[in-house]
Amino acid sequence: MTPDSIRGVFIMLDQRILVAYASHTGSTEEAVGTALQEHGARVDVHPVQDVTTLKPYRTVLVGSAIHAAKWLPEAAEFVKRHTTELEQLPLSYFLVCATFREDTAEHHREVLAYLDPVRVLLEPLEIGLFAGRLDASRLPLLERMLVKAMKSGEGDWRDWEAIHDWAGGVWEHLEHGEGEAVA
Ligand SMILES: Cc1cc2nc3c(=O)[nH]c(=O)nc-3n(C[C@H](O)[C@H](O)[C@H](O)COP(=O)(O)O)c2cc1C
């Protein structure tokens, strides 16, 4: 083993990653944590409201379902609440939505703009955009009515390979200390 590869093993052992998420029906967010684990990372996956400190973490991924063209409010609140700590860490954002069920250039632009309010707070190193699942039977009455009014209809558009690949890219950048933005 070369000194570099030994250092790499120690960095990997030392890495603890937080996936903090906001979700109403749990379509995708835990899968990001599972994919990171498969890449060898030590990962904690928690709803944003359960996270009180970022001290144990070397990097943080914050993700949310999209409602009304925005992250759920508790996810944006998480970023506001932890801005000072997050400024010191590699930070990634991801979202799960219905619009991205068709990965066109127009949808990419539209969906990326959902993150504008939180990118103003802090700019992440990496961004993941994912299609989710819309299943009205899992939603409370008011949301069920809103979904019926949405043009997308119901469906499960999750692309597990895309999620796995993105998580792998985040892991690669951590491992190799790269920090360019991906959006
Ligand atoms: C009330 C409501 C509003 C939504 N608004 C949007 C939206 O503005 N744009 C979009 O692309 N998807 C929208 N969606 C779809 C969700 O983002 C999608 O179903 C996501 O996978 C849900 O994630 P979750 O299972 O983690 O809650 C909406 C869903 C609901 C229930």
The ligand as a Tripos MOL2 file, in Angstrom:
@<TRIPOS>MOLECULE
LIG
   31    33     1     0     0
SMALL
NO_CHARGES

@<TRIPOS>ATOM
      1 C1        -49.1090   18.9520   -2.1380 C.3       1 LIG1
      2 C2        -48.0410   18.5610   -3.1340 C.ar      1 LIG1
      3 C3        -47.4390   19.5460   -3.9190 C.ar      1 LIG1
      4 C4        -46.4510   19.1910   -4.8450 C.ar      1 LIG1
      5 N1        -45.8820   20.1810   -5.6110 N.ar      1 LIG1
      6 C5        -44.9600   19.8460   -6.5410 C.ar      1 LIG1
      7 C6        -44.3800   20.8460   -7.3730 C.ar      1 LIG1
      8 O1        -44.6410   22.0450   -7.2480 O.2       1 LIG1
      9 N2        -43.4840   20.4540   -8.3220 N.ar      1 LIG1
     10 C7        -43.1270   19.1370   -8.4830 C.ar      1 LIG1
     11 O2        -42.3380   18.8420   -9.3590 O.2       1 LIG1
     12 N3        -43.6350   18.1600   -7.6750 N.ar      1 LIG1
     13 C8        -44.5400   18.4830   -6.7260 C.ar      1 LIG1
     14 N4        -45.0680   17.5090   -5.9190 N.ar      1 LIG1
     15 C9        -44.6120   16.1090   -6.0680 C.3       1 LIG1
     16 C10       -43.6740   15.6780   -4.9440 C.3       1 LIG1
     17 O3        -42.5450   16.5170   -4.8780 O.3       1 LIG1
     18 C11       -43.2530   14.2190   -5.1990 C.3       1 LIG1
     19 O4        -44.4030   13.4160   -5.1270 O.3       1 LIG1
     20 C12       -42.1820   13.7080   -4.2380 C.3       1 LIG1
     21 O5        -41.6700   12.4790   -4.7040 O.3       1 LIG1
     22 C13       -42.7330   13.5180   -2.8300 C.3       1 LIG1
     23 O6        -41.6690   13.1610   -1.9920 O.3       1 LIG1
     24 P1        -41.9020   12.4860   -0.5590 P.3       1 LIG1
     25 O7        -42.4630   11.1130   -0.8340 O.co2     1 LIG1
     26 O8        -40.5380   12.4210    0.0180 O.co2     1 LIG1
     27 O9        -42.8220   13.3440    0.2410 O.co2     1 LIG1
     28 C14       -46.0490   17.8360   -4.9860 C.ar      1 LIG1
     29 C15       -46.6540   16.8590   -4.1790 C.ar      1 LIG1
     30 C16       -47.6320   17.2140   -3.2670 C.ar      1 LIG1
     31 C17       -48.2440   16.1370   -2.4290 C.3       1 LIG1
@<TRIPOS>BOND
     1     1     2 1
     2     2     3 ar
     3     2    30 ar
     4     3     4 ar
     5     4     5 ar
     6     4    28 ar
     7     5     6 ar
     8     6     7 ar
     9     6    13 1
    10     7     8 2
    11     7     9 ar
    12     9    10 ar
    13    10    11 2
    14    10    12 ar
    15    12    13 ar
    16    13    14 ar
    17    14    15 1
    18    14    28 ar
    19    15    16 1
    20    16    17 1
    21    16    18 1
    22    18    19 1
    23    18    20 1
    24    20    21 1
    25    20    22 1
    26    22    23 1
    27    23    24 1
    28    24    25 2
    29    24    26 1
    30    24    27 1
    31    28    29 ar
    32    29    30 ar
    33    30    31 1
@<TRIPOS>SUBSTRUCTURE
     1 LIG1         1 GROUP 0 **** ****
